[in-house]
Amino acid sequence: MDKMNQVLIPNVDRDERIGSSFNHLFQVINETQKTNCDKVIWDFGECSFLHPFFLAPLGIYKKQCGKEITLKNVSPNLRSYFNSVSFEVPKGITSVKELEDLRIDYQHKSYIPICSVANHETNLDKVQTVIQSIIEQQSDADARIKTPLSYFLGELFCNIEQHSDSKIAYVFAQTLPKDGLINLCIADEGITIYGSYVKTGRYLETIGNSHALALDLAKDGHSTKDLPETENRGYGISSTRKMLVEGLGGSFFIYSGKAFYRHTRQEERTVELPDVFNWKGTIIFMKVPTTVPKEFDYTKYIY
């Protein structure tokens, strides 16, 4: 039996700047990967709470990292939290009945657990409808948020279905009515945005070996498909981030392969990461305000 190495999981209870929890996640990924062992222990002895934007990607990473992860020193409160959000095993959605059960079970809660969904168009369309209805019920949001929320979910699920080559889509959400926010996470296990450009052979001279340059192309609306300019909407990332940040005052974060991109009203930044932090697929986080500005017009962001 391989030696089981231990990784100490940090306490992550704040996430004022979207994506900041990934500083802690990078540390966990690095220490887990450098053990060079198939079996690793994650020690939660220092944890009293974990921010959802740390917990969700940690749970997805646990599933896809290829190592056997054992949890140690998990407090009763944290264990209850893990069970509630399906941290150890994402909640599988494979049928219409399971979708309806999800809606019934979570419409009056403040979150949607980490769910894994088979990637095919009909399934993702149904998931989008149910996820949106749950979030709207939970958040008591401004009725005008319905259209942009539908757009965000539709575009990002479409990205997974059309571009990712992933068999699985993940979704996780948390509503914070007192803060006027919806925290939303959507992820896949696919070929990454960089890999999608490589697969189609587009913009290779521009991106070279850089995952960050590929993210820049995607966030600016450069598609992997050879379509007329009016249809060449990239991954929907460009219109989604602009509508969210510039129109609604929210925050957007995407991590794909070896790069991440963050867009808030205070900052717009793309960062290339070392090879050790290679994320298997793409994961997107959004902080969506539940109050829509009076001057907001979603049509300004659709092109």
Buried (B, 14 or more C-beta within 10 A) or exposed (E): EEEBBBBBBBBBEEBEBBBBBBEBBBBBBEBBBEBEBEBBBBBBEEBEBBBBBBBBBBBBBBBBBEBEBEBBBBEEEBBEBBEEBBBBEBBEBEEEEBBEEBBEEBBEBEBBBBBBBBBEEEBBEBBBBBBBEBBBBBBEBBEBBBBBBBBBBBBBBBBBBBBBBBEBBBBBBBBBEEEBBBBBBBBBBBBBBBBBBBEBEBBEEEBEEBBBBBBBBBBEBBBBEEEEEEEBBBBBBBBBBBBBBBBBBBBBBBBBBBBBBBBBEEEEEBBBBEEEBBBBBBBBBBBBBBBBEEEBEBEEBEE
